[in-house]
Amino acid sequence: MSSDPDRKPACTVCRQRKVACDRRRPRCGLCAKSGFECGYTPREHRPGLRAGYVAQLEKRLETLEKRMDEVVSRLSPEPSEVPVSNGAALLDDQPMNQAIEPRSQNGTLLDVSLDNSHDTESSSPRWLEGLEFELRSVWLQQYQSWFPILHHTSVGNVLLDDRPEQRLVAKAIRAVCVLDVGGMPWEQRLAWSQKIREEVILECLTSTTLRSVQALLILAMLFWGEGKWSEYGNLIAMCRRMSQQLEVSAGAGGPRYSLGSTETFAINPDIDYEERLRTCWMIEILDSVFALNVGSHVSSSSTSPARLPCSDGSWASQVSGEAGTRIENLEFSSGFAMCIHLCTVELEAVHRFQQASRESNSTPGNPDWQTTAQRLDERLTIWREEFVAAVFRLINAVSHEDSRGEMEPFIVLTNCLLNMGVISLLQSQSSLPQGVQSDSDSWPYANHRCMYACENMAAKIRRMEEDKLRYCSPLLVLAIFVAARFYIVHTKCLQADVSVNLHSLAYSLHICSHRWPLAKMFEAVIRTAVAEHRTPVLESALPVEFYDLRHQVIDICPLLQRWMENSWIPVPGAI
């Protein structure tokens, strides 16, 4: 707010000392009391807006209006512009709105009230079935980069194809993207999404095809983002069992297509094979990350394919090349391949160690436990160095002109999951605050390594653009909370001030909460913990288990959800 131009200026002494001046003449109160020489210097310029500021604002407003017109025109195409084929053309990289408006083919807004928009034979809203182009745009621009189990041509095909197997994936995509439709309350969107999910799950029980596995996998991701772990666990178990029945194999001499179904849905056999490969690997990633954060989870027997997915460039092309194509003989031809190796090899070793410790009732903190844990941590450190080198080799081979190549979604996710793995491995032996009973002394090595992992993750998250963070993978939300939880517990142990990194992680959860309800709960927990970081644990509003790092995150989620329902005041503006 600008100052009053007629107000008398403060004296020179008070202005230099930046203190309040009573502006008495000839000497102000401070100068008279302290014996200073008081003097008043007239202003050379009156306060106000700097020259050209209004012109800059008008120019920015004009630019934003043009961009908004472009976005609206793309989201509300003329009938001649709506593709009627398989929708294979790639979308451009321009940003789009966070929500789409339901419009008919002639461009008029549709009635989206819950009472008159349901079909009697299907739980999908009638108006939603006319938004194939918009739903495809939402999926490709907001979800495809970190959930690439469908080729971009397949996304258009499943939304326009009437075959039952294709319709399963189309409904699953609608269950996700209906949550991004604007112009209606969140509760109404969620009710539609839940009805569509129920229909998809029932239909998948009688169908064992690649498309049914993909549909269930999409819904499992959605349940993860909502923190519904029981529903997620049931669906991922179904996906694993069905994929085993399909016998997807990627070996050189193995079968290229499903033995359970000989029907090919993609426009190209290589695309069909690559989709099967990526679907199988996505199951392994989700199961590995989930197992790492659950104290009593036992992974199912793995049937992972032997070959990694092809490069992003080959996957994004109109006609995919040979499945598994590498780039200049790189070990990892994409960030997706790096994430697969981390989750199914390195993090799986951590999970096996945790499982063996629980089964043998080995006490964390004894010399044998610490020796094995340190070896695993050193193994993760070696892999971190290999990962960094692989990222730079990949960037130099594919996008050497891109200054933000290392911020590709799967590269960021791999980095954060690696740090989460270090924390999950060692946090049980880190310092615990007063009020949490401990059976052994803390291990300084664990404190140091966990803090390094938290700092590394916070540095990476700060570099993410908000639009990318808003629609990030739900796996990233879990990793951010694991780091933020360790930060707050460590701060409580040291009785120190809250670090800037913790505030950054809390803000990132706030951005994620615009899309994922799980992030909303995590943000509420972290902000409450920050507000009472000087409060003793036994007097905290949060469950004591939150501060006990011997409990894994997913194990304490039911306690946090009950706290959220009973105690937390919703954050304004969050879903």
C-alpha positions in Angstrom: 0.0 0.0 0.0 1.4 3.4 -1.0 2.2 6.1 1.6 0.3 9.4 2.0 2.2 11.9 -0.2 1.3 14.8 2.2 2.8 13.1 5.2 5.9 14.7 6.6 9.1 12.6 6.3 11.0 11.1 9.2 14.3 12.6 10.3 17.5 11.4 8.9 18.6 9.6 12.1 15.4 7.6 12.4 15.4 6.7 8.8 18.9 5.4 9.0 18.1 3.4 12.2 14.8 2.3 10.7 12.8 3.2 13.8 9.6 5.1 14.2 9.9 8.9 14.2 7.4 11.2 15.9 8.5 14.0 13.4 8.7 16.8 16.0 10.5 20.0 15.0 13.1 21.1 15.4 14.2 17.8 17.1 12.3 14.6 17.2 11.8 12.6 20.5 14.6 10.1 19.8 17.2 12.7 18.9 16.3 14.9 21.9 16.5 12.0 24.3 19.8 10.6 22.8 21.5 13.8 22.0 21.7 13.2 18.3 21.8 15.9 15.7 18.3 15.9 14.2 17.7 17.0 10.6 15.1 16.6 8.0 15.8 16.0 4.3 13.0 16.8 1.8 11.9 14.0 -0.5 13.2 14.1 -4.0 10.4 11.8 -5.3 7.0 11.1 -4.0 6.2 7.4 -3.4 4.1 5.5 -5.9 4.2 3.0 -8.8 7.4 2.9 -10.7 7.4 4.1 -14.3 6.0 1.7 -16.8 4.5 -0.7 -14.2 0.9 -0.2 -15.4 1.9 -0.8 -19.0 3.7 -4.0 -18.0 0.5 -5.2 -16.2 -1.6 -4.4 -19.2 0.8 -6.3 -21.5 0.8 -9.4 -19.2 -3.0 -9.3 -19.0 -3.3 -9.2 -22.8 -0.9 -12.2 -23.1 -2.9 -14.2 -20.6 -6.2 -13.4 -22.3 -4.8 -14.7 -25.6 -3.5 -17.9 -24.0 -6.8 -18.4 -22.3 -8.7 -18.0 -25.6 -6.4 -20.6 -27.2 -7.0 -23.1 -24.3 -10.8 -22.6 -24.5 -10.8 -23.1 -28.3 -8.9 -26.4 -27.9 -11.2 -27.6 -25.1 -14.4 -26.7 -27.0 -13.6 -27.8 -30.6 -16.0 -27.4 -33.5 -17.7 -30.6 -34.7 -15.4 -30.7 -37.7 -12.4 -30.6 -35.5 -13.4 -33.5 -33.3 -11.6 -36.6 -34.6 -13.9 -39.5 -35.6 -11.1 -42.1 -36.2 -8.8 -43.6 -33.6 -7.5 -40.1 -32.5 -3.9 -41.0 -33.2 -2.5 -37.5 -33.7 -0.2 -36.4 -30.9 -1.2 -33.5 -28.8 1.0 -30.5 -28.6 2.8 -29.5 -25.4 0.7 -26.4 -24.6 -0.7 -26.3 -21.1 -4.4 -27.0 -20.6 -7.0 -26.1 -18.0 -7.2 -28.1 -14.8 -10.8 -29.0 -15.6 -12.9 -29.5 -18.7 -16.4 -28.2 -19.3 -19.0 -30.8 -20.4 -20.2 -29.7 -23.9 -22.1 -31.5 -26.6 -20.9 -31.9 -30.1 -22.5 -28.5 -31.1 -20.6 -26.7 -28.3 -23.4 -26.1 -25.9 -23.0 -26.8 -22.2 -24.5 -30.1 -21.0 -26.7 -30.5 -17.9 -24.4 -32.3 -15.5 -26.8 -32.6 -12.5 -26.6 -36.0 -10.8 -30.4 -36.6 -11.1 -30.8 -36.7 -14.9 -27.3 -37.5 -16.3 -27.2 -41.3 -15.6 -28.0 -44.0 -18.1 -30.3 -46.7 -16.8 -27.9 -49.4 -18.1 -24.6 -47.9 -17.1 -23.2 -45.9 -14.2 -21.3 -43.7 -16.6 -22.9 -40.2 -17.1 -24.3 -39.9 -20.7 -22.7 -36.5 -21.2 -19.3 -38.0 -20.2 -19.5 -40.6 -23.0 -19.5 -37.7 -25.5 -16.3 -36.2 -24.3 -13.8 -38.7 -25.8 -11.5 -36.1 -27.3 -11.4 -34.1 -24.0 -10.9 -37.2 -21.9 -8.1 -38.3 -24.2 -6.5 -34.9 -23.9 -6.7 -34.9 -20.1 -5.2 -38.4 -19.8 -2.3 -37.8 -22.2 -1.3 -34.5 -20.8 -1.8 -35.2 -17.1 -1.4 -38.9 -16.5 0.4 -40.5 -19.5 3.9 -39.3 -18.6 4.1 -41.2 -15.3 1.6 -44.1 -16.1 2.6 -45.1 -19.6 0.9 -48.5 -19.9 -1.2 -47.4 -22.9 0.2 -46.2 -26.2 -1.2 -42.8 -27.1 -3.0 -44.3 -30.1 -4.6 -46.9 -27.8 -6.0 -44.2 -25.6 -8.0 -42.8 -28.5 -9.0 -46.3 -29.6 -10.4 -47.5 -26.3 -12.5 -44.4 -26.0 -14.1 -44.9 -29.4 -14.2 -48.7 -29.7 -17.4 -50.5 -28.6 -15.9 -53.9 -28.0 -16.4 -55.0 -24.3 -12.6 -55.4 -23.7 -11.8 -51.9 -25.0 -14.8 -50.4 -23.1 -13.3 -51.6 -19.8 -10.3 -49.3 -20.2 -12.4 -46.5 -21.5 -14.5 -46.6 -18.3 -11.4 -46.7 -16.1 -10.1 -43.6 -17.8 -13.5 -41.9 -17.3 -13.3 -42.9 -13.6 -10.0 -41.0 -13.4 -10.8 -38.0 -15.7 -14.3 -37.3 -14.4 -12.5 -36.0 -11.3 -11.0 -33.3 -13.5 -14.3 -32.1 -14.9 -15.2 -28.6 -13.8 -18.5 -26.9 -13.1 -19.7 -29.3 -10.3 -18.9 -30.1 -6.7 -16.1 -32.5 -5.8 -18.6 -34.8 -4.0 -20.6 -35.2 -7.2 -17.6 -36.0 -9.3 -16.4 -38.5 -6.7 -19.8 -40.2 -6.7 -19.7 -40.7 -10.4 -16.1 -42.0 -10.3 -17.0 -44.5 -7.6 -20.0 -45.8 -9.6 -17.9 -46.3 -12.7 -15.2 -48.1 -10.7 -17.7 -50.6 -9.3 -19.0 -51.4 -12.8 -15.4 -51.9 -14.1 -14.4 -54.2 -11.3 -17.5 -56.3 -11.7 -16.9 -56.7 -15.5 -13.2 -57.5 -15.0 -14.1 -60.4 -12.7 -15.4 -62.3 -15.8 -12.7 -61.1 -18.2 -9.1 -62.1 -18.3 -7.5 -60.0 -21.0 -4.8 -57.4 -21.2 -7.4 -54.6 -21.3 -9.0 -55.9 -18.1 -5.6 -55.9 -16.3 -4.9 -52.4 -17.5 -8.4 -51.2 -16.4 -7.8 -52.6 -12.9 -4.3 -51.2 -12.8 -5.7 -47.7 -13.5 -8.2 -48.0 -10.7 -5.5 -49.3 -8.4 -3.5 -46.2 -9.0 -6.6 -44.1 -8.3 -7.3 -45.9 -5.0 -3.6 -45.3 -4.1 -4.1 -41.5 -4.6 -7.1 -41.6 -2.3 -5.3 -43.6 0.4 -7.7 -46.5 0.1 -5.1 -49.2 0.8 -7.5 -52.2 1.2 -9.1 -51.5 -2.2 -5.7 -51.0 -3.8 -4.3 -54.2 -2.3 -7.3 -56.2 -3.7 -7.0 -54.8 -7.2 -3.2 -55.2 -7.4 -3.6 -58.8 -6.3 -6.1 -59.3 -9.1 -3.8 -57.7 -11.6 -0.9 -59.9 -10.6 -3.0 -63.1 -10.7 -4.5 -62.2 -14.1 -1.1 -61.3 -15.6 0.2 -64.6 -14.5 -2.7 -66.3 -16.3 -1.9 -64.3 -19.4 1.8 -65.5 -19.2 3.4 -62.3 -20.5 7.0 -63.1 -21.2 9.7 -60.9 -22.6 12.5 -63.3 -23.1 14.2 -63.6 -26.5 12.6 -67.0 -27.2 9.4 -66.5 -25.1 5.9 -66.0 -26.4 5.3 -62.5 -27.7 1.6 -62.3 -26.9 -0.9 -63.4 -24.3 -1.6 -67.1 -24.1 -4.9 -66.3 -22.4 -6.2 -64.2 -25.3 -4.9 -64.2 -28.8 -6.8 -61.0 -29.7 -4.6 -58.0 -30.4 -6.1 -54.6 -29.5 -3.4 -52.2 -30.7 -2.9 -51.0 -34.3 0.6 -52.5 -34.3 1.9 -55.9 -33.0 4.9 -54.2 -31.4 2.7 -51.7 -29.7 0.6 -54.5 -28.4 3.6 -56.4 -27.1 5.1 -53.2 -25.5 1.8 -52.5 -23.7 1.8 -56.0 -22.2 5.4 -55.5 -21.1 4.7 -52.1 -19.5 1.6 -53.3 -17.8 3.5 -56.1 -16.2 6.3 -53.8 -15.0 3.9 -51.3 -13.6 2.4 -54.0 -11.4 5.9 -54.7 -10.1 6.6 -51.1 -9.4 3.4 -50.5 -7.4 3.8 -53.7 -5.4 7.5 -53.0 -4.6 6.8 -49.5 -3.3 3.8 -50.6 -1.4 5.7 -53.5 0.2 8.5 -51.1 1.3 6.0 -49.0 3.4 4.0 -51.8 5.0 5.3 -53.6 8.0 3.7 -56.9 7.4 3.4 -57.2 3.6 4.7 -60.3 1.8 5.3 -59.8 -1.9 3.8 -62.4 -4.2 6.1 -64.5 -6.3 7.4 -62.3 -9.1 6.9 -63.1 -12.8 8.7 -60.0 -14.0 9.6 -60.0 -17.7 13.3 -60.2 -18.5 13.3 -57.2 -21.0 12.9 -53.6 -20.1 10.6 -51.2 -22.0 11.7 -49.4 -25.1 12.8 -45.8 -25.2 10.4 -42.9 -24.7 11.0 -41.7 -28.2 10.1 -45.1 -29.7 7.1 -45.3 -27.4 5.8 -41.9 -28.4 6.2 -42.4 -32.1 3.2 -43.0 -34.3 4.3 -46.5 -35.1 6.5 -48.1 -32.5 9.7 -49.7 -33.5 10.9 -53.1 -32.4 10.0 -53.8 -28.8 12.8 -53.2 -26.3 14.8 -50.9 -28.6 17.7 -49.4 -26.9 19.5 -46.1 -27.5 23.1 -46.3 -28.4 23.4 -49.5 -26.3 22.5 -47.6 -23.1 21.7 -49.8 -20.1 18.6 -47.7 -19.4 16.9 -46.2 -22.4 14.3 -44.3 -20.4 13.5 -43.0 -16.9 10.8 -45.7 -16.7 13.4 -48.4 -17.1 15.5 -46.8 -14.3 12.5 -46.8 -12.0 11.8 -50.4 -12.8 15.3 -51.5 -11.9 15.3 -49.5 -8.7 12.0 -50.9 -7.5 12.4 -54.5 -8.6 16.1 -55.0 -7.7 17.4 -52.5 -5.2 14.3 -51.7 -3.2 13.3 -55.4 -3.3 16.5 -56.2 -1.5 15.6 -53.7 1.2 12.2 -55.2 1.6 13.6 -58.8 1.8 15.9 -57.6 4.6 13.0 -56.0 6.5 10.9 -59.1 6.0 13.6 -61.4 7.2 14.2 -59.2 10.3 10.5 -59.4 11.2 10.3 -63.2 10.7 13.4 -63.9 12.8 12.4 -61.4 15.4 15.8 -59.8 15.0 16.1 -56.6 17.1 16.9 -53.6 15.1 20.0 -52.0 16.5 22.1 -55.2 17.2 25.5 -55.4 15.5 24.4 -57.9 12.9 21.4 -55.9 12.0 23.4 -52.7 11.7 26.1 -54.4 9.6 23.5 -55.7 7.1 21.6 -52.4 7.0 24.8 -50.5 6.3 25.8 -52.8 3.5 22.4 -52.3 1.9 22.7 -48.5 2.3 26.1 -48.6 0.7 24.6 -50.6 -2.1 22.0 -48.0 -2.6 24.7 -45.3 -2.6 26.6 -47.1 -5.4 23.4 -47.4 -7.4 22.7 -43.7 -6.8 26.0 -42.9 -8.5 25.2 -45.2 -11.4 21.8 -43.7 -11.7 23.2 -40.1 -11.9 25.6 -41.2 -14.6 22.9 -43.1 -16.5 20.7 -40.0 -16.4 23.4 -37.8 -17.9 24.1 -40.4 -20.6 20.4 -40.6 -21.5 20.0 -36.8 -21.6 23.1 -36.5 -23.9 21.8 -39.2 -26.2 18.1 -38.0 -26.3 17.6 -34.4 -25.2 21.0 -32.7 -24.8 19.5 -29.3 -25.6 16.9 -29.6 -22.8 18.1 -27.8 -19.7 15.5 -29.6 -17.6 16.0 -33.1 -18.9 16.7 -34.5 -15.4 13.2 -33.3 -14.4 11.5 -35.9 -16.6 8.7 -37.4 -14.4 10.2 -40.9 -14.0 13.7 -39.6 -13.3 12.3 -37.4 -10.5 10.2 -40.3 -9.2 13.2 -42.7 -9.3 15.3 -40.1 -7.4 12.6 -39.7 -4.7 11.9 -43.4 -4.4 15.6 -44.1 -3.9 15.7 -41.5 -1.0 12.5 -43.0 0.4 14.2 -46.4 0.3 17.1 -45.1 2.4 14.7 -43.6 5.0 12.6 -46.8 5.2 15.7 -48.9 5.7 17.3 -46.9 8.5 14.6 -44.8 10.2 13.8 -47.4 12.8 17.2 -46.9 14.3 17.2 -43.1 14.2 16.5 -40.8 17.2 13.1 -40.8 18.7 11.6 -37.9 20.6 10.8 -38.0 24.3 7.5 -39.7 24.9 8.1 -42.5 22.4 9.5 -45.6 24.2 12.6 -47.0 22.6 14.2 -50.4 23.3 17.7 -49.4 22.0 19.9 -46.4 21.5 19.7 -44.4 18.3 22.3 -45.0 15.6 24.1 -41.9 14.5 24.8 -43.4 11.1 21.0 -43.8 10.5 20.3 -40.2 11.5 23.0 -38.9 9.1 21.9 -41.0 6.1 18.2 -40.4 6.6 18.8 -36.6 6.8 20.9 -36.7 3.6 18.1 -38.6 1.8 15.5 -36.0 3.0 17.7 -33.1 1.9 18.3 -34.7 -1.5 14.6 -35.2 -2.0 13.6 -31.7 -0.9 16.2 -30.2 -3.4 14.7 -32.3 -6.2 11.1 -31.4 -5.3 11.8 -27.7 -5.2 12.9 -27.8 -8.8 9.6 -29.3 -10.0 7.1 -27.0 -11.7 3.8 -26.6 -10.0 1.8 -27.9 -12.9 3.9 -31.1 -13.0 3.6 -31.5 -9.2 -0.2 -31.0 -9.2 -0.7 -34.1 -11.4 2.3 -36.1 -10.2 2.3 -39.8 -9.5 0.6 -40.8 -6.2 3.8 -42.7 -5.5 5.6 -39.4 -5.3 3.1 -38.2 -2.7 4.0 -41.1 -0.5 7.7 -40.5 -0.9 7.3 -36.8 0.0 5.4 -37.6 3.2 8.0 -40.2 4.3 10.7 -37.5 4.1 8.6 -34.8 5.7 7.7 -37.2 8.6 11.4 -37.9 9.3 12.1 -34.1 9.2 9.5 -33.3 11.8 10.5 -36.1 14.1 14.2 -35.2 13.8 13.3 -31.6 14.5 11.4 -32.6 17.6 14.3 -34.7 18.9 16.7 -31.8 18.6 14.1 -29.2 19.8 15.2 -27.1 16.8 13.4 -24.7 14.5 11.5 -26.1 11.5 13.8 -26.2 8.5 13.1 -24.5 5.1 13.2 -28.0 3.5 10.3 -29.2 5.6 8.2 -26.1 4.6 9.0 -26.9 1.0 7.8 -30.5 1.3 4.6 -29.3 3.1 4.0 -26.9 0.3 4.5 -29.6 -2.3 1.9 -31.7 -0.5 -0.4 -28.7 -0.7 0.0 -28.6 -4.5 -0.5 -32.3 -4.8 -3.7 -32.1 -2.7 -5.5 -30.3 -5.5 -5.6 -33.7 -7.2 -4.9 -36.4 -4.7 -6.9 -36.7 -1.5 -4.0 -38.7 0.1 -1.9 -35.6 -0.2 -4.5 -33.5 1.5 -4.4 -35.8 4.5 -0.6 -35.8 4.5 -0.5 -32.0 4.3 -2.9 -31.7 7.2 -0.7 -34.0 9.3 2.6 -32.2 8.5 1.2 -28.7 9.1 -0.3 -29.8 12.4 3.1 -31.3 13.4 4.9 -28.2 12.4 2.5 -26.0 14.4 3.1 -28.0 17.5 6.8 -29.0 17.0 7.6 -27.6 20.4 4.7 -29.5 22.1 5.6 -32.8 23.9 4.6 -35.9 22.0 2.2 -37.1 24.6 0.3 -33.7 24.4 0.3 -33.7 20.6 -3.0 -33.8 18.7 -1.5 -36.4 16.4 -1.3 -40.1 17.2 1.9 -41.1 19.0 2.6 -43.7 16.2 3.2 -40.8 13.8 6.3 -39.9 15.8 7.5 -43.5 16.2 9.6 -44.2 13.1 9.5 -47.9 13.8 6.1 -47.8 12.2 5.9 -47.7 8.4 3.8 -45.0 6.8 1.0 -47.1 5.4 0.7 -48.9 8.7 -0.2 -45.7 10.5 -2.5 -44.3 7.7 -5.7 -45.7 9.3 -4.8 -43.8 12.5 -4.1 -40.6 10.6 -7.4 -41.0 8.6 -9.4 -41.3 11.9 -7.6 -38.3 13.2 -8.4 -36.4 10.0 -12.1 -37.3 10.3 -12.4 -36.3 13.9 -10.0 -33.5 14.5 -8.8 -31.7 11.4 -10.4 -28.6 10.0 -10.3 -28.9 6.2 -7.8 -26.7 4.4 -9.6 -24.0 2.5 -9.4 -24.5 -1.3 -8.3 -28.1 -1.0 -10.3 -31.0 -2.3 
